[in-house]
Amino acid sequence: MTGQYDMFNQGSASQFGERQTDLEELIEESHRLEATQTKYRGSNDQEYQIYLSCADDGKGGDITRNGLPLKTYSEWLGS
């Protein structure tokens, strides 16, 4: 099978420890993205207010949950 692509011989994670390093880099990037997302959206209180203003059907129902009552702050935090 000459010419077959060998993922372990084409510069990918082939040495012991390289896969761990790749995983650690992905985890770090994920944490950076989470921090950025929170920074742009604001605090939990501010984000809850966004939820209320967007999800309220005008009668206290949640348009994202087929008209069920809007979530309380505690319910929203837990979801």
Sequence and secondary structure as in RCSB ss.txt:
>XXXX:A:sequence
MTGQYDMFNQGSASQFGERQTDLEELIEESHRLEATQTKYRGSNDQEYQIYLSCADDGKGGDITRNGLPLKTYSE
WLGS
>XXXX:A:secstr
 TT   TTTTTSS STTHHHHHHHHHHHHHHHHHHHHHHHH  HHHHHHHHHHHHB SSSBBGGGTT B   HHH
HHH 
